[in-house]
Amino acid sequence: MGFERYHKTAYVTFAIIAVNIIGFLYLESKGSTENAEFMIAHGALFEPAVLYGKEYWRFLTAVFMHFGVEHLVNNMLILFVLGDNLERALGKVKYIVFYLTCGIGANVISFWLNLMREDYAVSAGASGAIFGVIGGLVYAVAVNRGRLEDLSTRQMMILAGFSLYHGFTSSGVNNTAHVAGLLLGILMGVILYRKPKKRTDWIEEGIW
């Protein structure tokens, strides 16, 4: 049973990656994803558009938009490597709820902090959701005594630290969304993840 679970295909993760790629190719066919005005016109998060235009749907659409091919590839590569682990750990429905909550939640937090600082910016990308995936895995690995499938606590902490460091040392990065996504991921992990019972537990309960 454990072997089958480990090799279960991560259909939701692949679907999310496909939606991001198809959306990117569509936008590139209409203009340039590296042009801020073009991205605002097609759904990127921009504080005045939400504040004055009441365009709250941007919290969602921005999660599936990227500024240029490098931005897209970097995010999708991390999702491809880690998303299947969390999808198997949570199950498909919980994983969808988890991913969207982290992505939208990170955008909402970033929006409010930018309003408080009066620092308006055009933002888009799956980074908030992906940092959520990292946070969720950090929690799941910790709950499983330092290992979940092929992941260890050390690996996850190094990845989280390196990813945050890269963001803070790069320009034009929404680090607020990164940190918010990571913390939301840990919180959602606490809410949604349940450590699987060992076979010995099933025997004691008369299930096996």
Steps between C-alpha positions, in 0.01 A plus 500: 500500500783742584672421167181575305450827688857610433465447125148643465488745210467864606229602254413826677861621504537421129169677429614813687827503307310457171263789582797726579680410177190531281412832662853627446503398133161665449618827651822494299293456184315822587791712618793494740481349849794721598296814438337624823210681330421194289501278811270739688258497207491119509461434874819566692462628856513879524385674815307792340308258275381306804454797730314729261382263229384227744672242277544239771534220244858618450599323822433173312603581142838635612584156643502357145694780328877545462737775390702338225604143426773487766250588772264229372767230469647564846160472669376202301825310556465529878132404480586200281762378749302556821131520412449127454629428852249734659219389269546139611528606864179705497290337231381674185208705637687625807799577281293722269356684802850530647660634182233760425477615863875557520517673163201727554581554868857607423369751246246639748765546770738662252219729382416626849862554602568695180193714571625573852840600361342682204736300281304397193643232272395270218538142615427155361629147530449169673772573755261552793330167433833324443647636823179368654586155362846531656345602833251215488777251435713643779213425738419158354864391510534617860185313606641184342814518714717665241414307184216487248559277196835621363498830692674577830474788746850617410420509129180698555661752735790555259258544210281744694802700618664511158174599328440785744862613474482504121185712516641755744822537300322544166324807365135517398397210725187501716665371817191577707304245297784248542510527877121511524470193278752308710322581828158429348634168374607397848164610642303318229716196559397501865134529399487255209778245541452183700788262558415157353458222751759224509399144428543414869236761585259340252557159662430636849175657379394182322512664159776283354 
